[in-house]
Amino acid sequence: MGRVAATNAGLIGICESFAQGLVNTPEYEEWQAARTAREGDAEVAALAADLKRLGADVALAQGRRDPTAGSLKQRYAALQSGLQTHPASVRQQAAAQTLIEMLREANTLLSGSLGIDFAATAAPPRQGGCCG
């Protein structure tokens, strides 16, 4: 909790109410259910484990300039595509996109009321790089 919030109980209450309202929306509930379903899906877990192993194999083959690296990369891409198009992954991505759209709408409402871009102003400063 930041210094300003610690001295402003009203702000804390408003933020807690907003968060509670958010988690009770159908969009948030679907995102949470989709995320839980994907995390608990045995087929997704197996695909992810295979992808991790194959990724390590690709890195080794490339490091050794192994001529099989190209075919391993193709298998990796196919496996990655299979994971991304798995019904549990598709459901989670769709739910996440819907939730993001709702949060952007909330940001638009807050920004309009405040006269500033709320999300951009509240974001932590960037670290590293050329610009911050």
GUMIRO-90885 format. One record per atom (N, C-alpha, C): atom name; x, y, z; residue in three letters; residue number from 0. Coordinates in steps of 0.02 Angstrom, whole numbers. Example, Ala and Ser with C-alpha at 12.3 -4.5 7.8 and 13.67 -1.06 7.14 Angstrom:
REC	N	660	-284	390	ALA	0
REC	CA	615	-225	390	ALA	0
REC	C	660	-165	390	ALA	0
REC	N	642	-112	354	SER	1
REC	CA	684	-53	357	SER	1
REC	C	645	2	394	SER	1
END
This chain:
REC	N	43	-58	0	MET	0
REC	CA	0	0	0	MET	0
REC	C	45	61	0	MET	0
REC	N	30	109	-43	GLY	1
REC	CA	71	168	-49	GLY	1
REC	C	56	219	5	GLY	1
REC	N	99	269	9	ARG	2
REC	CA	94	321	60	ARG	2
REC	C	27	358	56	ARG	2
REC	N	5	376	-5	VAL	3
REC	CA	-56	414	-13	VAL	3
REC	C	-117	371	6	VAL	3
REC	N	-118	308	-18	ALA	4
REC	CA	-174	264	-2	ALA	4
REC	C	-178	250	73	ALA	4
REC	N	-121	246	106	ALA	5
REC	CA	-120	232	178	ALA	5
REC	C	-154	287	218	ALA	5
REC	N	-154	347	193	THR	6
REC	CA	-184	403	229	THR	6
REC	C	-253	420	203	THR	6
REC	N	-279	381	155	ASN	7
REC	CA	-344	397	126	ASN	7
REC	C	-389	334	126	ASN	7
REC	N	-421	323	182	ALA	8
REC	CA	-464	264	189	ALA	8
REC	C	-520	264	138	ALA	8
REC	N	-544	322	119	GLY	9
REC	CA	-597	326	68	GLY	9
REC	C	-574	298	2	GLY	9
REC	N	-514	314	-18	LEU	10
REC	CA	-486	288	-81	LEU	10
REC	C	-478	213	-77	LEU	10
REC	N	-454	188	-21	ILE	11
REC	CA	-446	116	-13	ILE	11
REC	C	-514	81	-20	ILE	11
REC	N	-565	108	12	GLY	12
REC	CA	-632	79	8	GLY	12
REC	C	-659	79	-63	GLY	12
REC	N	-649	133	-99	ILE	13
REC	CA	-672	137	-168	ILE	13
REC	C	-636	85	-211	ILE	13
REC	N	-571	79	-202	CYS	14
REC	CA	-532	30	-241	CYS	14
REC	C	-553	-41	-225	CYS	14
REC	N	-564	-56	-162	GLU	15
REC	CA	-587	-122	-143	GLU	15
REC	C	-656	-137	-171	GLU	15
REC	N	-700	-88	-171	SER	16
REC	CA	-767	-97	-201	SER	16
REC	C	-763	-109	-276	SER	16
REC	N	-719	-72	-309	PHE	17
REC	CA	-709	-81	-381	PHE	17
REC	C	-683	-151	-395	PHE	17
REC	N	-634	-173	-357	ALA	18
REC	CA	-605	-240	-367	ALA	18
REC	C	-658	-293	-354	ALA	18
REC	N	-698	-285	-301	GLN	19
REC	CA	-750	-335	-287	GLN	19
REC	C	-802	-335	-342	GLN	19
REC	N	-820	-277	-367	GLY	20
REC	CA	-867	-274	-422	GLY	20
REC	C	-839	-308	-484	GLY	20
REC	N	-775	-298	-496	LEU	21
REC	CA	-742	-329	-554	LEU	21
REC	C	-743	-405	-550	LEU	21
REC	N	-725	-433	-493	VAL	22
REC	CA	-722	-505	-488	VAL	22
REC	C	-791	-538	-490	VAL	22
REC	N	-843	-499	-481	ASN	23
REC	CA	-911	-525	-484	ASN	23
REC	C	-943	-518	-553	ASN	23
REC	N	-906	-493	-602	THR	24
REC	CA	-934	-487	-670	THR	24
REC	C	-931	-555	-705	THR	24
REC	N	-977	-566	-751	PRO	25
REC	CA	-974	-628	-790	PRO	25
REC	C	-909	-635	-829	PRO	25
REC	N	-882	-579	-852	GLU	26
REC	CA	-819	-580	-890	GLU	26
REC	C	-761	-606	-848	GLU	26
REC	N	-756	-581	-787	TYR	27
REC	CA	-702	-603	-743	TYR	27
REC	C	-712	-675	-722	TYR	27
REC	N	-774	-693	-706	GLU	28
REC	CA	-788	-762	-686	GLU	28
REC	C	-772	-811	-742	GLU	28
REC	N	-788	-794	-804	GLU	29
REC	CA	-772	-838	-860	GLU	29
REC	C	-697	-843	-870	GLU	29
REC	N	-662	-787	-864	TRP	30
REC	CA	-589	-788	-871	TRP	30
REC	C	-559	-834	-818	TRP	30
REC	N	-582	-827	-756	GLN	31
REC	CA	-555	-867	-702	GLN	31
REC	C	-571	-942	-714	GLN	31
REC	N	-632	-956	-735	ALA	32
REC	CA	-650	-1026	-748	ALA	32
REC	C	-610	-1055	-806	ALA	32
REC	N	-601	-1015	-858	ALA	33
REC	CA	-562	-1039	-917	ALA	33
REC	C	-489	-1050	-899	ALA	33
REC	N	-462	-1006	-859	ARG	34
REC	CA	-392	-1012	-837	ARG	34
REC	C	-383	-1075	-795	ARG	34
REC	N	-429	-1085	-748	THR	35
REC	CA	-426	-1144	-705	THR	35
REC	C	-434	-1208	-746	THR	35
REC	N	-480	-1207	-794	ALA	36
REC	CA	-490	-1266	-837	ALA	36
REC	C	-428	-1282	-878	ALA	36
REC	N	-396	-1231	-905	ARG	37
REC	CA	-335	-1242	-945	ARG	37
REC	C	-279	-1268	-901	ARG	37
REC	N	-271	-1239	-842	GLU	38
REC	CA	-218	-1261	-797	GLU	38
REC	C	-228	-1333	-774	GLU	38
REC	N	-291	-1355	-771	GLY	39
REC	CA	-306	-1423	-748	GLY	39
REC	C	-313	-1474	-803	GLY	39
REC	N	-305	-1453	-865	ASP	40
REC	CA	-313	-1498	-922	ASP	40
REC	C	-250	-1540	-932	ASP	40
REC	N	-257	-1606	-926	ALA	41
REC	CA	-200	-1651	-932	ALA	41
REC	C	-169	-1649	-1001	ALA	41
REC	N	-211	-1643	-1052	GLU	42
REC	CA	-185	-1640	-1121	GLU	42
REC	C	-144	-1577	-1132	GLU	42
REC	N	-168	-1521	-1106	VAL	43
REC	CA	-131	-1458	-1112	VAL	43
REC	C	-65	-1464	-1075	VAL	43
REC	N	-65	-1493	-1016	ALA	44
REC	CA	-4	-1502	-977	ALA	44
REC	C	46	-1544	-1015	ALA	44
REC	N	22	-1598	-1046	ALA	45
REC	CA	67	-1642	-1085	ALA	45
REC	C	96	-1604	-1145	ALA	45
REC	N	53	-1566	-1180	LEU	46
REC	CA	78	-1527	-1237	LEU	46
REC	C	130	-1476	-1215	LEU	46
REC	N	117	-1443	-1159	ALA	47
REC	CA	164	-1392	-1134	ALA	47
REC	C	230	-1424	-1114	ALA	47
REC	N	228	-1483	-1083	ALA	48
REC	CA	290	-1518	-1064	ALA	48
REC	C	328	-1539	-1127	ALA	48
REC	N	292	-1565	-1177	ASP	49
REC	CA	325	-1584	-1239	ASP	49
REC	C	356	-1524	-1273	ASP	49
REC	N	321	-1468	-1271	LEU	50
REC	CA	346	-1406	-1302	LEU	50
REC	C	410	-1383	-1267	LEU	50
REC	N	411	-1387	-1201	LYS	51
REC	CA	470	-1367	-1163	LYS	51
REC	C	530	-1412	-1180	LYS	51
REC	N	518	-1477	-1182	ARG	52
REC	CA	572	-1524	-1199	ARG	52
REC	C	598	-1512	-1269	ARG	52
REC	N	551	-1504	-1316	LEU	53
REC	CA	571	-1494	-1385	LEU	53
REC	C	607	-1427	-1394	LEU	53
REC	N	587	-1377	-1356	GLY	54
REC	CA	622	-1312	-1358	GLY	54
REC	C	694	-1319	-1336	GLY	54
REC	N	706	-1359	-1285	ALA	55
REC	CA	774	-1372	-1262	ALA	55
REC	C	813	-1410	-1316	ALA	55
REC	N	781	-1458	-1349	ASP	56
REC	CA	814	-1495	-1403	ASP	56
REC	C	833	-1449	-1461	ASP	56
REC	N	787	-1403	-1478	VAL	57
REC	CA	801	-1356	-1532	VAL	57
REC	C	861	-1313	-1514	VAL	57
REC	N	862	-1287	-1453	ALA	58
REC	CA	918	-1245	-1432	ALA	58
REC	C	985	-1283	-1435	ALA	58
REC	N	984	-1345	-1412	LEU	59
REC	CA	1045	-1385	-1415	LEU	59
REC	C	1067	-1397	-1487	LEU	59
REC	N	1020	-1415	-1529	ALA	60
REC	CA	1036	-1429	-1599	ALA	60
REC	C	1063	-1367	-1634	ALA	60
REC	N	1033	-1309	-1619	GLN	61
REC	CA	1057	-1247	-1650	GLN	61
REC	C	1127	-1230	-1624	GLN	61
REC	N	1138	-1241	-1559	GLY	62
REC	CA	1203	-1226	-1530	GLY	62
REC	C	1259	-1269	-1559	GLY	62
REC	N	1241	-1330	-1578	ARG	63
REC	CA	1291	-1376	-1607	ARG	63
REC	C	1291	-1373	-1683	ARG	63
REC	N	1249	-1329	-1710	ARG	64
REC	CA	1241	-1323	-1783	ARG	64
REC	C	1223	-1390	-1814	ARG	64
REC	N	1180	-1426	-1777	ASP	65
REC	CA	1156	-1491	-1799	ASP	65
REC	C	1109	-1482	-1858	ASP	65
REC	N	1118	-1521	-1911	PRO	66
REC	CA	1074	-1513	-1970	PRO	66
REC	C	1001	-1532	-1956	PRO	66
REC	N	987	-1564	-1900	THR	67
REC	CA	918	-1581	-1884	THR	67
REC	C	880	-1522	-1852	THR	67
REC	N	915	-1468	-1838	ALA	68
REC	CA	884	-1411	-1804	ALA	68
REC	C	823	-1385	-1843	ALA	68
REC	N	827	-1384	-1908	GLY	69
REC	CA	771	-1360	-1948	GLY	69
REC	C	709	-1402	-1940	GLY	69
REC	N	717	-1468	-1941	SER	70
REC	CA	658	-1511	-1933	SER	70
REC	C	631	-1507	-1862	SER	70
REC	N	676	-1498	-1813	LEU	71
REC	CA	654	-1491	-1744	LEU	71
REC	C	614	-1426	-1736	LEU	71
REC	N	636	-1373	-1769	LYS	72
REC	CA	600	-1309	-1766	LYS	72
REC	C	530	-1316	-1797	LYS	72
REC	N	525	-1355	-1850	GLN	73
REC	CA	459	-1366	-1881	GLN	73
REC	C	414	-1405	-1834	GLN	73
REC	N	441	-1455	-1801	ARG	74
REC	CA	401	-1493	-1752	ARG	74
REC	C	380	-1449	-1694	ARG	74
REC	N	426	-1406	-1673	TYR	75
REC	CA	412	-1359	-1618	TYR	75
REC	C	354	-1313	-1637	TYR	75
REC	N	357	-1285	-1698	ALA	76
REC	CA	304	-1240	-1721	ALA	76
REC	C	237	-1276	-1725	ALA	76
REC	N	237	-1338	-1749	ALA	77
REC	CA	175	-1376	-1753	ALA	77
REC	C	147	-1391	-1683	ALA	77
REC	N	191	-1408	-1638	LEU	78
REC	CA	169	-1422	-1569	LEU	78
REC	C	143	-1359	-1536	LEU	78
REC	N	176	-1303	-1547	GLN	79
REC	CA	155	-1239	-1520	GLN	79
REC	C	86	-1220	-1547	GLN	79
REC	N	76	-1232	-1611	SER	80
REC	CA	11	-1218	-1642	SER	80
REC	C	-43	-1263	-1612	SER	80
REC	N	-26	-1326	-1600	GLY	81
REC	CA	-74	-1372	-1569	GLY	81
REC	C	-94	-1350	-1499	GLY	81
REC	N	-46	-1323	-1462	LEU	82
REC	CA	-61	-1299	-1395	LEU	82
REC	C	-105	-1236	-1398	LEU	82
REC	N	-89	-1192	-1444	GLN	83
REC	CA	-128	-1130	-1451	GLN	83
REC	C	-198	-1141	-1476	GLN	83
REC	N	-209	-1194	-1515	THR	84
REC	CA	-275	-1207	-1543	THR	84
REC	C	-314	-1259	-1503	THR	84
REC	N	-284	-1283	-1448	HIS	85
REC	CA	-320	-1329	-1405	HIS	85
REC	C	-382	-1293	-1377	HIS	85
REC	N	-439	-1327	-1373	PRO	86
REC	CA	-500	-1294	-1350	PRO	86
REC	C	-493	-1257	-1283	PRO	86
REC	N	-455	-1285	-1236	ALA	87
REC	CA	-446	-1251	-1172	ALA	87
REC	C	-406	-1186	-1179	ALA	87
REC	N	-357	-1187	-1224	SER	88
REC	CA	-317	-1126	-1236	SER	88
REC	C	-359	-1074	-1273	SER	88
REC	N	-398	-1096	-1321	VAL	89
REC	CA	-441	-1050	-1359	VAL	89
REC	C	-491	-1017	-1312	VAL	89
REC	N	-520	-1057	-1267	ARG	90
REC	CA	-569	-1030	-1219	ARG	90
REC	C	-535	-978	-1174	ARG	90
REC	N	-476	-994	-1150	GLN	91
REC	CA	-441	-947	-1105	GLN	91
REC	C	-424	-883	-1142	GLN	91
REC	N	-400	-888	-1203	GLN	92
REC	CA	-383	-828	-1242	GLN	92
REC	C	-444	-785	-1255	GLN	92
REC	N	-499	-817	-1273	ALA	93
REC	CA	-561	-779	-1286	ALA	93
REC	C	-585	-744	-1222	ALA	93
REC	N	-583	-779	-1166	ALA	94
REC	CA	-604	-750	-1103	ALA	94
REC	C	-558	-693	-1083	ALA	94
REC	N	-493	-701	-1094	ALA	95
REC	CA	-446	-648	-1078	ALA	95
REC	C	-458	-586	-1121	ALA	95
REC	N	-472	-597	-1185	GLN	96
REC	CA	-485	-540	-1229	GLN	96
REC	C	-548	-502	-1208	GLN	96
REC	N	-599	-539	-1189	THR	97
REC	CA	-661	-507	-1166	THR	97
REC	C	-649	-467	-1102	THR	97
REC	N	-611	-496	-1056	LEU	98
REC	CA	-595	-461	-994	LEU	98
REC	C	-553	-398	-1008	LEU	98
REC	N	-505	-403	-1052	ILE	99
REC	CA	-464	-345	-1070	ILE	99
REC	C	-507	-290	-1100	ILE	99
REC	N	-554	-308	-1143	GLU	100
REC	CA	-599	-257	-1172	GLU	100
REC	C	-639	-222	-1117	GLU	100
REC	N	-663	-260	-1068	MET	101
REC	CA	-701	-230	-1013	MET	101
REC	C	-656	-183	-972	MET	101
REC	N	-594	-204	-959	LEU	102
REC	CA	-548	-162	-921	LEU	102
REC	C	-530	-98	-960	LEU	102
REC	N	-525	-104	-1025	ARG	103
REC	CA	-512	-44	-1065	ARG	103
REC	C	-570	4	-1062	ARG	103
REC	N	-631	-23	-1062	GLU	104
REC	CA	-690	19	-1055	GLU	104
REC	C	-690	54	-987	GLU	104
REC	N	-671	17	-935	ALA	105
REC	CA	-667	47	-868	ALA	105
REC	C	-614	103	-868	ALA	105
REC	N	-558	91	-901	ASN	106
REC	CA	-506	142	-905	ASN	106
REC	C	-532	204	-942	ASN	106
REC	N	-570	193	-995	THR	107
REC	CA	-598	250	-1032	THR	107
REC	C	-645	291	-988	THR	107
REC	N	-686	257	-949	LEU	108
REC	CA	-732	293	-903	LEU	108
REC	C	-693	331	-850	LEU	108
REC	N	-644	298	-819	LEU	109
REC	CA	-604	332	-768	LEU	109
REC	C	-565	391	-799	LEU	109
REC	N	-536	379	-857	SER	110
REC	CA	-496	431	-890	SER	110
REC	C	-539	491	-907	SER	110
REC	N	-600	478	-931	GLY	111
REC	CA	-645	534	-948	GLY	111
REC	C	-664	575	-887	GLY	111
REC	N	-676	541	-832	SER	112
REC	CA	-694	576	-770	SER	112
REC	C	-636	616	-741	SER	112
REC	N	-576	589	-749	LEU	113
REC	CA	-517	621	-720	LEU	113
REC	C	-483	671	-767	LEU	113
REC	N	-495	664	-831	GLY	114
REC	CA	-463	707	-879	GLY	114
REC	C	-391	687	-895	GLY	114
REC	N	-372	626	-878	ILE	115
REC	CA	-306	599	-893	ILE	115
REC	C	-314	526	-913	ILE	115
REC	N	-264	496	-944	ASP	116
REC	CA	-266	425	-959	ASP	116
REC	C	-248	389	-894	ASP	116
REC	N	-299	363	-860	PHE	117
REC	CA	-289	333	-795	PHE	117
REC	C	-237	276	-796	PHE	117
REC	N	-245	228	-841	ALA	118
REC	CA	-201	170	-842	ALA	118
REC	C	-129	190	-857	ALA	118
REC	N	-119	235	-904	ALA	119
REC	CA	-51	256	-921	ALA	119
REC	C	-20	295	-864	ALA	119
REC	N	-59	336	-830	THR	120
REC	CA	-33	375	-775	THR	120
REC	C	-17	332	-714	THR	120
REC	N	-58	280	-703	ALA	121
REC	CA	-49	236	-645	ALA	121
REC	C	3	182	-656	ALA	121
REC	N	24	172	-718	ALA	122
REC	CA	72	119	-733	ALA	122
REC	C	139	135	-700	ALA	122
REC	N	174	83	-676	PRO	123
REC	CA	241	95	-648	PRO	123
REC	C	288	119	-703	PRO	123
REC	N	339	157	-683	PRO	124
REC	CA	386	181	-734	PRO	124
REC	C	424	123	-765	PRO	124
REC	N	440	130	-829	ARG	125
REC	CA	477	78	-865	ARG	125
REC	C	549	79	-840	ARG	125
REC	N	577	19	-839	GLN	126
REC	CA	646	12	-816	GLN	126
REC	C	690	-8	-875	GLN	126
REC	N	749	19	-879	GLY	127
REC	CA	797	-1	-930	GLY	127
REC	C	782	27	-998	GLY	127
REC	N	820	5	-1046	GLY	128
REC	CA	810	29	-1115	GLY	128
REC	C	833	100	-1123	GLY	128
REC	N	819	126	-1182	CYS	129
REC	CA	842	193	-1196	CYS	129
REC	C	797	247	-1167	CYS	129
REC	N	735	228	-1152	CYS	130
REC	CA	686	281	-1137	CYS	130
REC	C	654	272	-1068	CYS	130
REC	N	689	245	-1021	GLY	131
REC	CA	659	243	-955	GLY	131
REC	C	664	179	-920	GLY	131
END
